[in-house]
Amino acid sequence: RLDRSVSEFGESSKKTSRLAAVSVGRYAFLIELAFALMATLGLWWTRHGELSLFVYLMFVIVSKEFYKPFVNMESHWLNYIKVKDSYERISRLLDAPVIVNPDQPKTAEHFDLSFDGVGFHYEKEGFEMKELTFHVPEGTVTALVGSSGSGKTTITNLLLRFWEPQAGCIRIGDVDIREMDYDYLLGKISVVMQNVILFSDTIANNIKVGNRNATQGEIEEAARRAMIHDFIVSLPDGYETKVGENGLGLSGGQKQRLSIARAFLKDAPILLLDEITSNVDPANEYKIQQAMSVLIRNRTVLVIAHHLQTIRNAHQIIVMEKGQLMEKGTHAELEAKDGIYRKLLAMQ
């Protein structure tokens, strides 16, 4: 969904740029042409004695001043095009369908995950998921494996209800997630992804995103468990240190550990992970792995795996290809087969 949004934004920006370039270019050309014609005509009159040199020079100077507001209109027109394009995008966002909560929402007593005959396809794209069925037992780790575009991220997006399946259902415990209050559903799921979103605010408030009612003591305890506390207190302002938007000034590993601290603070029974040690240095990778080994305990974990060596101990590995479940089993079971998983292992 994010990829599609970025692609649509890119196409919209290109369209706006092309329109602005053509419109402003034509306008600027006509203004310059008009001034050149007036100057040429005035010079011709001067040479033929119909206009004095003094009057001609005054005419050129005054024309220049008269011309300036028209030049500024170029930027105003360009701003108008940008605002119009932004308005159209905002209108599409406001017109997007919203999730309607059921009149009598249900809650889950257990936190295993079930995908039962789930079917889904993206509009204007060739991807299609058919009859996807698998079960993630409560308190276990299931890894999703497959090439780019195989459906791994789609599975997590469907669980979060970013999209709705066109067939089948997704259950937490024995409750269809569509029968749950949406805030309740999101409250039971923690998400730790590679691209961490941090806000231009204090470190404490960025961690507090996991639980807005958390005390300072709870924030610090979450940071300790995420192995980021020592770094935070070494800063001049400690937890009140302000970070730039998207964690400007922090390393990738530090941002990942802040994201893990959020998950500790939220303490949700279900955890969605996008392998987060792919682009960090060895020191940060070790700390992240230590923190993650604690975070996943007694939680139902669904992890998108890129480096297969990191999921050897997963209770279950699901191999996806073009929206279909192709293989399922433990690392040892899949490695023993001459299948997709074994080929992916050989490639790494």
C-alpha atoms as a printed R data frame, in Angstrom:
    type eleno elety resid chain resno       x       y       z
1   ATOM     1    CA   ARG     A     1   0.000   0.000   0.000
2   ATOM     2    CA   LEU     A     2   2.841   2.357   0.872
3   ATOM     3    CA   ASP     A     3   4.633   1.502  -2.383
4   ATOM     4    CA   ARG     A     4   1.481   2.272  -4.351
5   ATOM     5    CA   SER     A     5   0.968   5.563  -2.483
6   ATOM     6    CA   VAL     A     6   4.555   6.614  -3.138
7   ATOM     7    CA   SER     A     7   4.200   5.642  -6.805
8   ATOM     8    CA   GLU     A     8   0.959   7.619  -7.140
9   ATOM     9    CA   PHE     A     9   2.552  10.615  -5.434
10  ATOM    10    CA   GLY     A    10   5.506  10.391  -7.820
11  ATOM    11    CA   GLU     A    11   3.239  10.295 -10.872
12  ATOM    12    CA   SER     A    12   1.208  13.196  -9.515
13  ATOM    13    CA   SER     A    13   4.375  15.222  -8.906
14  ATOM    14    CA   LYS     A    14   5.619  14.516 -12.439
15  ATOM    15    CA   LYS     A    15   2.272  15.577 -13.886
16  ATOM    16    CA   THR     A    16   2.338  18.787 -11.848
17  ATOM    17    CA   SER     A    17   5.924  19.527 -12.877
18  ATOM    18    CA   ARG     A    18   5.145  18.992 -16.563
19  ATOM    19    CA   LEU     A    19   2.064  21.209 -16.391
20  ATOM    20    CA   ALA     A    20   3.944  23.904 -14.491
21  ATOM    21    CA   ALA     A    21   6.898  23.792 -16.885
22  ATOM    22    CA   VAL     A    22   4.679  24.181 -19.954
23  ATOM    23    CA   SER     A    23   2.408  26.869 -18.482
24  ATOM    24    CA   VAL     A    24   5.125  28.957 -16.847
25  ATOM    25    CA   GLY     A    25   7.436  28.493 -19.829
26  ATOM    26    CA   ARG     A    26   4.834  29.779 -22.260
27  ATOM    27    CA   TYR     A    27   3.964  32.703 -20.008
28  ATOM    28    CA   ALA     A    28   7.622  33.692 -19.526
29  ATOM    29    CA   PHE     A    29   8.276  33.445 -23.267
30  ATOM    30    CA   LEU     A    30   5.329  35.718 -24.111
31  ATOM    31    CA   ILE     A    31   6.369  38.314 -21.503
32  ATOM    32    CA   GLU     A    32   9.959  38.349 -22.758
33  ATOM    33    CA   LEU     A    33   8.767  38.503 -26.373
34  ATOM    34    CA   ALA     A    34   6.440  41.435 -25.622
35  ATOM    35    CA   PHE     A    35   9.244  43.390 -23.949
36  ATOM    36    CA   ALA     A    36  11.641  42.652 -26.818
37  ATOM    37    CA   LEU     A    37   9.078  43.803 -29.388
38  ATOM    38    CA   MET     A    38   8.384  47.034 -27.486
39  ATOM    39    CA   ALA     A    39  12.110  47.760 -27.124
40  ATOM    40    CA   THR     A    40  12.722  47.048 -30.812
41  ATOM    41    CA   LEU     A    41   9.786  49.202 -31.898
42  ATOM    42    CA   GLY     A    42  10.933  52.067 -29.655
43  ATOM    43    CA   LEU     A    43  14.460  51.872 -31.061
44  ATOM    44    CA   TRP     A    44  13.084  51.972 -34.634
45  ATOM    45    CA   TRP     A    45  11.038  55.101 -33.824
46  ATOM    46    CA   THR     A    46  14.103  56.711 -32.222
47  ATOM    47    CA   ARG     A    47  16.286  56.077 -35.277
48  ATOM    48    CA   HIS     A    48  13.636  57.623 -37.540
49  ATOM    49    CA   GLY     A    49  13.240  60.732 -35.380
50  ATOM    50    CA   GLU     A    50   9.726  59.908 -34.222
51  ATOM    51    CA   LEU     A    51  10.903  59.449 -30.623
52  ATOM    52    CA   SER     A    52  13.652  61.217 -28.670
53  ATOM    53    CA   LEU     A    53  16.439  59.188 -27.063
54  ATOM    54    CA   PHE     A    54  15.472  60.513 -23.615
55  ATOM    55    CA   VAL     A    55  11.862  59.392 -24.007
56  ATOM    56    CA   TYR     A    56  13.022  56.020 -25.335
57  ATOM    57    CA   LEU     A    57  15.316  55.437 -22.340
58  ATOM    58    CA   MET     A    58  12.553  56.482 -19.933
59  ATOM    59    CA   PHE     A    59  10.225  54.099 -21.746
60  ATOM    60    CA   VAL     A    60  12.684  51.193 -21.284
61  ATOM    61    CA   ILE     A    61  13.187  51.954 -17.570
62  ATOM    62    CA   VAL     A    62   9.467  52.294 -16.850
63  ATOM    63    CA   SER     A    63   8.700  49.162 -18.884
64  ATOM    64    CA   LYS     A    64  11.172  47.196 -16.773
65  ATOM    65    CA   GLU     A    65   9.385  48.255 -13.569
66  ATOM    66    CA   PHE     A    66   5.994  47.583 -15.129
67  ATOM    67    CA   TYR     A    67   7.242  44.156 -16.211
68  ATOM    68    CA   LYS     A    68   8.292  42.981 -12.701
69  ATOM    69    CA   PRO     A    69   4.784  42.150 -11.353
70  ATOM    70    CA   PHE     A    70   4.142  39.992 -14.400
71  ATOM    71    CA   VAL     A    71   7.362  38.075 -13.701
72  ATOM    72    CA   ASN     A    72   6.189  37.417 -10.123
73  ATOM    73    CA   MET     A    73   2.949  36.010 -11.476
74  ATOM    74    CA   GLU     A    74   4.959  33.008 -12.697
75  ATOM    75    CA   SER     A    75   5.684  31.885  -9.135
76  ATOM    76    CA   HIS     A    76   2.081  32.573  -8.074
77  ATOM    77    CA   TRP     A    77   0.811  30.423 -10.917
78  ATOM    78    CA   LEU     A    78   3.237  27.655  -9.999
79  ATOM    79    CA   ASN     A    79   2.058  27.784  -6.365
80  ATOM    80    CA   TYR     A    80  -1.540  27.606  -7.547
81  ATOM    81    CA   ILE     A    81  -0.810  24.423  -9.510
82  ATOM    82    CA   LYS     A    82   0.895  22.834  -6.477
83  ATOM    83    CA   VAL     A    83  -1.953  23.776  -4.130
84  ATOM    84    CA   LYS     A    84  -4.524  22.441  -6.603
85  ATOM    85    CA   ASP     A    85  -2.656  19.132  -6.847
86  ATOM    86    CA   SER     A    86  -2.357  18.889  -3.039
87  ATOM    87    CA   TYR     A    87  -6.062  19.641  -2.658
88  ATOM    88    CA   GLU     A    88  -6.939  16.816  -5.037
89  ATOM    89    CA   ARG     A    89  -4.772  14.337  -3.101
90  ATOM    90    CA   ILE     A    90  -6.255  15.425   0.242
91  ATOM    91    CA   SER     A    91  -9.756  15.099  -1.210
92  ATOM    92    CA   ARG     A    92  -9.007  11.526  -2.301
93  ATOM    93    CA   LEU     A    93  -7.734  10.766   1.208
94  ATOM    94    CA   LEU     A    94 -10.838  12.241   2.858
95  ATOM    95    CA   ASP     A    95 -13.068  10.306   0.465
96  ATOM    96    CA   ALA     A    96 -11.320   7.001   1.235
97  ATOM    97    CA   PRO     A    97 -13.540   4.459   3.021
98  ATOM    98    CA   VAL     A    98 -13.199   4.293   6.799
99  ATOM    99    CA   ILE     A    99 -13.363   1.203   8.974
100 ATOM   100    CA   VAL     A   100 -16.758   0.953  10.653
101 ATOM   101    CA   ASN     A   101 -16.720  -0.744  14.038
102 ATOM   102    CA   PRO     A   102 -19.340  -3.441  14.706
103 ATOM   103    CA   ASP     A   103 -22.314  -2.579  16.916
104 ATOM   104    CA   GLN     A   104 -21.358  -5.328  19.360
105 ATOM   105    CA   PRO     A   105 -17.574  -5.768  19.101
106 ATOM   106    CA   LYS     A   106 -15.971  -8.946  20.346
107 ATOM   107    CA   THR     A   107 -12.704  -9.462  22.218
108 ATOM   108    CA   ALA     A   108 -10.239 -12.335  22.031
109 ATOM   109    CA   GLU     A   109  -9.414 -14.659  24.892
110 ATOM   110    CA   HIS     A   110  -6.498 -16.270  23.065
111 ATOM   111    CA   PHE     A   111  -3.987 -14.771  20.655
112 ATOM   112    CA   ASP     A   112  -3.199 -17.389  18.050
113 ATOM   113    CA   LEU     A   113  -3.606 -16.255  14.426
114 ATOM   114    CA   SER     A   114  -5.578 -18.006  11.705
115 ATOM   115    CA   PHE     A   115  -5.826 -17.208   8.007
116 ATOM   116    CA   ASP     A   116  -8.717 -19.245   6.604
117 ATOM   117    CA   GLY     A   117  -9.131 -19.315   2.821
118 ATOM   118    CA   VAL     A   118  -8.058 -15.688   2.491
119 ATOM   119    CA   GLY     A   119  -8.314 -14.226  -1.002
120 ATOM   120    CA   PHE     A   120  -7.080 -10.795  -2.000
121 ATOM   121    CA   HIS     A   121  -5.920  -8.863  -5.044
122 ATOM   122    CA   TYR     A   122  -4.733  -5.307  -5.631
123 ATOM   123    CA   GLU     A   123  -6.567  -3.141  -8.115
124 ATOM   124    CA   LYS     A   124  -4.622  -2.396 -11.317
125 ATOM   125    CA   GLU     A   125  -1.923  -4.922 -10.336
126 ATOM   126    CA   GLY     A   126  -1.288  -8.524 -11.266
127 ATOM   127    CA   PHE     A   127  -0.867  -9.771  -7.670
128 ATOM   128    CA   GLU     A   128  -3.503 -12.216  -6.463
129 ATOM   129    CA   MET     A   129  -3.752 -14.227  -3.255
130 ATOM   130    CA   LYS     A   130  -6.024 -17.276  -3.346
131 ATOM   131    CA   GLU     A   131  -7.218 -19.568  -0.564
132 ATOM   132    CA   LEU     A   132  -4.386 -18.670   1.822
133 ATOM   133    CA   THR     A   133  -4.703 -20.844   4.913
134 ATOM   134    CA   PHE     A   134  -2.281 -21.174   7.817
135 ATOM   135    CA   HIS     A   135  -2.263 -21.067  11.613
136 ATOM   136    CA   VAL     A   136   0.166 -19.380  14.018
137 ATOM   137    CA   PRO     A   137  -0.116 -20.981  17.478
138 ATOM   138    CA   GLU     A   138  -0.157 -18.639  20.442
139 ATOM   139    CA   GLY     A   139   3.270 -17.871  21.873
140 ATOM   140    CA   THR     A   140   5.196 -19.140  18.829
141 ATOM   141    CA   VAL     A   141   7.322 -17.554  16.099
142 ATOM   142    CA   THR     A   142   6.301 -17.905  12.448
143 ATOM   143    CA   ALA     A   143   8.585 -16.561   9.718
144 ATOM   144    CA   LEU     A   144   7.339 -15.423   6.313
145 ATOM   145    CA   VAL     A   145   9.828 -16.101   3.522
146 ATOM   146    CA   GLY     A   146   9.760 -15.343  -0.188
147 ATOM   147    CA   SER     A   147  11.008 -13.088  -2.929
148 ATOM   148    CA   SER     A   148   9.927  -9.467  -3.256
149 ATOM   149    CA   GLY     A   149   6.253  -9.245  -4.185
150 ATOM   150    CA   SER     A   150   5.442 -12.747  -2.946
151 ATOM   151    CA   GLY     A   151   2.829 -11.521  -0.447
152 ATOM   152    CA   LYS     A   152   4.695 -11.325   2.873
153 ATOM   153    CA   THR     A   153   3.884  -7.670   3.554
154 ATOM   154    CA   THR     A   154   0.345  -8.148   2.238
155 ATOM   155    CA   ILE     A   155  -0.250 -10.721   4.982
156 ATOM   156    CA   THR     A   156   0.731  -8.251   7.717
157 ATOM   157    CA   ASN     A   157  -1.290  -5.459   6.076
158 ATOM   158    CA   LEU     A   158  -4.377  -7.670   6.017
159 ATOM   159    CA   LEU     A   159  -3.905  -8.529   9.683
160 ATOM   160    CA   LEU     A   160  -3.718  -4.806  10.499
161 ATOM   161    CA   ARG     A   161  -6.788  -4.214   8.295
162 ATOM   162    CA   PHE     A   162  -4.982  -1.776   6.034
163 ATOM   163    CA   TRP     A   163  -6.761  -3.807   3.361
164 ATOM   164    CA   GLU     A   164  -9.789  -6.090   3.601
165 ATOM   165    CA   PRO     A   165  -9.693  -9.615   2.147
166 ATOM   166    CA   GLN     A   166 -12.119 -10.288  -0.695
167 ATOM   167    CA   ALA     A   167 -12.597 -13.863   0.518
168 ATOM   168    CA   GLY     A   168 -12.078 -15.879   3.671
169 ATOM   169    CA   CYS     A   169 -11.379 -14.483   7.115
170 ATOM   170    CA   ILE     A   170  -8.573 -13.724   9.549
171 ATOM   171    CA   ARG     A   171  -9.058 -14.638  13.193
172 ATOM   172    CA   ILE     A   172  -7.342 -13.868  16.456
173 ATOM   173    CA   GLY     A   173  -8.243 -16.704  18.771
174 ATOM   174    CA   ASP     A   174 -11.710 -17.658  17.582
175 ATOM   175    CA   VAL     A   175 -12.797 -14.100  16.697
176 ATOM   176    CA   ASP     A   176 -12.885 -12.680  13.167
177 ATOM   177    CA   ILE     A   177 -10.865  -9.440  13.292
178 ATOM   178    CA   ARG     A   178 -13.739  -7.670  11.476
179 ATOM   179    CA   GLU     A   179 -15.879  -8.349  14.552
180 ATOM   180    CA   MET     A   180 -13.432  -6.466  16.786
181 ATOM   181    CA   ASP     A   181 -13.289  -2.770  17.579
182 ATOM   182    CA   TYR     A   182 -10.479  -1.442  15.394
183 ATOM   183    CA   ASP     A   183  -8.696   0.352  18.244
184 ATOM   184    CA   TYR     A   184  -8.890  -2.848  20.267
185 ATOM   185    CA   LEU     A   185  -7.351  -4.800  17.382
186 ATOM   186    CA   LEU     A   186  -4.451  -2.371  16.975
187 ATOM   187    CA   GLY     A   187  -3.958  -2.335  20.739
188 ATOM   188    CA   LYS     A   188  -3.240  -6.066  20.664
189 ATOM   189    CA   ILE     A   189  -0.557  -5.811  17.966
190 ATOM   190    CA   SER     A   190   2.917  -4.285  18.192
191 ATOM   191    CA   VAL     A   191   4.770  -3.507  14.974
192 ATOM   192    CA   VAL     A   192   8.548  -3.231  14.678
193 ATOM   193    CA   MET     A   193   9.661  -2.506  11.125
194 ATOM   194    CA   GLN     A   194  12.924  -1.628   9.366
195 ATOM   195    CA   ASN     A   195  11.824   1.918   8.588
196 ATOM   196    CA   VAL     A   196  11.249   3.415  12.025
197 ATOM   197    CA   ILE     A   197   9.034   6.495  12.186
198 ATOM   198    CA   LEU     A   198  10.197   8.955  14.824
199 ATOM   199    CA   PHE     A   199   8.760  12.389  15.482
200 ATOM   200    CA   SER     A   200  10.437  15.739  16.046
201 ATOM   201    CA   ASP     A   201  10.032  15.485  19.813
202 ATOM   202    CA   THR     A   202  11.807  14.235  22.923
203 ATOM   203    CA   ILE     A   203  13.115  10.684  23.156
204 ATOM   204    CA   ALA     A   204  10.711  10.039  26.043
205 ATOM   205    CA   ASN     A   205   7.685  11.088  23.999
206 ATOM   206    CA   ASN     A   206   8.861   9.018  21.035
207 ATOM   207    CA   ILE     A   207   8.998   5.912  23.230
208 ATOM   208    CA   LYS     A   208   5.675   6.875  24.816
209 ATOM   209    CA   VAL     A   209   3.980   6.332  21.447
210 ATOM   210    CA   GLY     A   210   3.769   2.700  22.574
211 ATOM   211    CA   ASN     A   211   1.610   3.675  25.562
212 ATOM   212    CA   ARG     A   212   0.408   7.241  26.033
213 ATOM   213    CA   ASN     A   213  -0.443   6.585  29.695
214 ATOM   214    CA   ALA     A   214   3.018   5.299  30.629
215 ATOM   215    CA   THR     A   215   4.912   6.807  33.544
216 ATOM   216    CA   GLN     A   216   8.519   7.981  33.308
217 ATOM   217    CA   GLY     A   217   9.592   4.896  35.234
218 ATOM   218    CA   GLU     A   218   7.830   2.605  32.763
219 ATOM   219    CA   ILE     A   219   9.425   4.447  29.839
220 ATOM   220    CA   GLU     A   220  12.892   3.991  31.324
221 ATOM   221    CA   GLU     A   221  12.251   0.312  32.074
222 ATOM   222    CA   ALA     A   222  11.192  -0.249  28.455
223 ATOM   223    CA   ALA     A   223  14.374   1.487  27.301
224 ATOM   224    CA   ARG     A   224  16.486  -0.733  29.560
225 ATOM   225    CA   ARG     A   225  14.894  -3.858  28.134
226 ATOM   226    CA   ALA     A   226  15.529  -2.502  24.630
227 ATOM   227    CA   MET     A   227  19.185  -1.879  25.602
228 ATOM   228    CA   ILE     A   228  18.993   1.824  24.734
229 ATOM   229    CA   HIS     A   229  18.797   3.306  28.262
230 ATOM   230    CA   ASP     A   230  22.564   3.747  28.717
231 ATOM   231    CA   PHE     A   231  22.833   5.650  25.454
232 ATOM   232    CA   ILE     A   232  19.908   7.914  26.351
233 ATOM   233    CA   VAL     A   233  21.228   8.877  29.797
234 ATOM   234    CA   SER     A   234  24.643   9.631  28.262
235 ATOM   235    CA   LEU     A   235  23.053  12.475  26.293
236 ATOM   236    CA   PRO     A   236  23.172  15.972  27.862
237 ATOM   237    CA   ASP     A   237  19.376  16.156  28.221
238 ATOM   238    CA   GLY     A   238  18.761  12.441  28.708
239 ATOM   239    CA   TYR     A   239  15.197  11.421  27.971
240 ATOM   240    CA   GLU     A   240  14.302  15.056  27.234
241 ATOM   241    CA   THR     A   241  16.745  15.134  24.316
242 ATOM   242    CA   LYS     A   242  14.921  16.216  21.188
243 ATOM   243    CA   VAL     A   243  15.443  14.230  18.012
244 ATOM   244    CA   GLY     A   244  14.779  15.455  14.504
245 ATOM   245    CA   GLU     A   245  11.979  14.174  12.338
246 ATOM   246    CA   ASN     A   246  12.482  10.486  11.476
247 ATOM   247    CA   GLY     A   247  15.252  10.304  14.063
248 ATOM   248    CA   LEU     A   248  17.605  12.837  12.518
249 ATOM   249    CA   GLY     A   249  20.864  12.583  14.444
250 ATOM   250    CA   LEU     A   250  20.402   8.943  15.488
251 ATOM   251    CA   SER     A   251  21.965   5.880  13.898
252 ATOM   252    CA   GLY     A   252  19.848   3.165  12.319
253 ATOM   253    CA   GLY     A   253  20.504   0.805  15.215
254 ATOM   254    CA   GLN     A   254  19.556   3.423  17.814
255 ATOM   255    CA   LYS     A   255  16.286   4.111  16.020
256 ATOM   256    CA   GLN     A   256  15.557   0.380  15.898
257 ATOM   257    CA   ARG     A   257  16.096   0.053  19.645
258 ATOM   258    CA   LEU     A   258  13.742   2.979  20.294
259 ATOM   259    CA   SER     A   259  11.148   1.129  18.220
260 ATOM   260    CA   ILE     A   260  11.739  -1.996  20.304
261 ATOM   261    CA   ALA     A   261  11.321   0.100  23.472
262 ATOM   262    CA   ARG     A   262   7.920   1.187  22.165
263 ATOM   263    CA   ALA     A   263   6.947  -2.467  21.715
264 ATOM   264    CA   PHE     A   264   8.064  -3.312  25.265
265 ATOM   265    CA   LEU     A   265   6.019  -0.385  26.573
266 ATOM   266    CA   LYS     A   266   2.921  -1.405  24.606
267 ATOM   267    CA   ASP     A   267   3.254  -5.012  25.778
268 ATOM   268    CA   ALA     A   268   0.856  -6.355  23.138
269 ATOM   269    CA   PRO     A   269   0.401 -10.143  22.860
270 ATOM   270    CA   ILE     A   270   0.968 -10.158  19.068
271 ATOM   271    CA   LEU     A   271   4.171  -8.910  17.468
272 ATOM   272    CA   LEU     A   272   4.769  -8.150  13.779
273 ATOM   273    CA   LEU     A   273   8.407  -7.867  12.753
274 ATOM   274    CA   ASP     A   274  10.163  -6.897   9.577
275 ATOM   275    CA   GLU     A   275  13.701  -8.227   9.978
276 ATOM   276    CA   ILE     A   276  15.343  -5.232  11.608
277 ATOM   277    CA   THR     A   277  19.028  -6.167  11.705
278 ATOM   278    CA   SER     A   278  19.581  -5.929   7.947
279 ATOM   279    CA   ASN     A   279  21.235  -2.510   7.818
280 ATOM   280    CA   VAL     A   280  22.907  -1.975  11.189
281 ATOM   281    CA   ASP     A   281  26.482  -2.248  12.422
282 ATOM   282    CA   PRO     A   282  27.628  -5.357  14.378
283 ATOM   283    CA   ALA     A   283  27.547  -3.614  17.788
284 ATOM   284    CA   ASN     A   284  23.961  -2.451  17.336
285 ATOM   285    CA   GLU     A   285  22.980  -5.784  15.774
286 ATOM   286    CA   TYR     A   286  24.116  -7.651  18.894
287 ATOM   287    CA   LYS     A   287  22.129  -5.342  21.189
288 ATOM   288    CA   ILE     A   288  19.050  -5.579  18.971
289 ATOM   289    CA   GLN     A   289  19.234  -9.383  18.945
290 ATOM   290    CA   GLN     A   290  19.559  -9.443  22.732
291 ATOM   291    CA   ALA     A   291  16.539  -7.163  23.125
292 ATOM   292    CA   MET     A   292  14.499  -9.099  20.571
293 ATOM   293    CA   SER     A   293  15.167 -12.422  22.277
294 ATOM   294    CA   VAL     A   294  13.407 -10.989  25.341
295 ATOM   295    CA   LEU     A   295  10.647  -9.188  23.421
296 ATOM   296    CA   ILE     A   296   9.397 -12.277  21.563
297 ATOM   297    CA   ARG     A   297   8.992 -14.404  24.697
298 ATOM   298    CA   ASN     A   298   5.418 -15.553  25.276
299 ATOM   299    CA   ARG     A   299   4.150 -13.539  22.302
300 ATOM   300    CA   THR     A   300   2.612 -14.630  19.027
301 ATOM   301    CA   VAL     A   301   5.200 -13.465  16.503
302 ATOM   302    CA   LEU     A   302   4.927 -13.058  12.741
303 ATOM   303    CA   VAL     A   303   8.250 -12.040  11.195
304 ATOM   304    CA   ILE     A   304   9.060 -11.067   7.609
305 ATOM   305    CA   ALA     A   305  12.460 -12.645   7.018
306 ATOM   306    CA   HIS     A   306  15.081 -11.518   4.511
307 ATOM   307    CA   HIS     A   307  18.176 -13.270   5.878
308 ATOM   308    CA   LEU     A   308  17.234 -16.903   6.355
309 ATOM   309    CA   GLN     A   309  20.019 -17.579   8.833
310 ATOM   310    CA   THR     A   310  18.161 -15.454  11.394
311 ATOM   311    CA   ILE     A   311  15.052 -17.667  11.447
312 ATOM   312    CA   ARG     A   312  16.585 -21.094  12.000
313 ATOM   313    CA   ASN     A   313  14.901 -21.327  15.401
314 ATOM   314    CA   ALA     A   314  11.436 -20.232  14.234
315 ATOM   315    CA   HIS     A   315   8.702 -22.677  15.217
316 ATOM   316    CA   GLN     A   316   7.291 -22.468  11.698
317 ATOM   317    CA   ILE     A   317   8.441 -21.089   8.343
318 ATOM   318    CA   ILE     A   318   5.971 -20.225   5.593
319 ATOM   319    CA   VAL     A   319   7.329 -19.866   2.055
320 ATOM   320    CA   MET     A   320   5.315 -17.544  -0.194
321 ATOM   321    CA   GLU     A   321   5.459 -17.120  -3.959
322 ATOM   322    CA   LYS     A   322   3.148 -14.918  -6.050
323 ATOM   323    CA   GLY     A   323   0.578 -14.747  -3.272
324 ATOM   324    CA   GLN     A   324   0.465 -18.510  -2.710
325 ATOM   325    CA   LEU     A   325   1.688 -20.605   0.203
326 ATOM   326    CA   MET     A   326   4.192 -22.970  -1.386
327 ATOM   327    CA   GLU     A   327   5.941 -24.620   1.578
328 ATOM   328    CA   LYS     A   328   5.529 -24.813   5.345
329 ATOM   329    CA   GLY     A   329   7.634 -26.368   8.080
330 ATOM   330    CA   THR     A   330  10.634 -25.901  10.348
331 ATOM   331    CA   HIS     A   331  14.054 -24.883   9.068
332 ATOM   332    CA   ALA     A   332  15.305 -28.479   9.249
333 ATOM   333    CA   GLU     A   333  12.242 -29.852   7.452
334 ATOM   334    CA   LEU     A   334  12.382 -27.329   4.619
335 ATOM   335    CA   GLU     A   335  16.153 -27.581   4.258
336 ATOM   336    CA   ALA     A   336  15.805 -31.329   3.746
337 ATOM   337    CA   LYS     A   337  13.394 -30.799   0.840
338 ATOM   338    CA   ASP     A   338  14.454 -29.903  -2.673
339 ATOM   339    CA   GLY     A   339  12.129 -26.898  -2.775
340 ATOM   340    CA   ILE     A   340  11.973 -23.116  -2.881
341 ATOM   341    CA   TYR     A   341  13.304 -22.625   0.657
342 ATOM   342    CA   ARG     A   342  16.369 -24.727  -0.040
343 ATOM   343    CA   LYS     A   343  17.043 -22.726  -3.218
344 ATOM   344    CA   LEU     A   344  16.697 -19.446  -1.309
345 ATOM   345    CA   LEU     A   345  19.167 -20.751   1.272
346 ATOM   346    CA   ALA     A   346  21.658 -21.612  -1.454
347 ATOM   347    CA   MET     A   347  21.365 -18.099  -2.906
348 ATOM   348    CA   GLN     A   348  22.423 -16.593   0.433
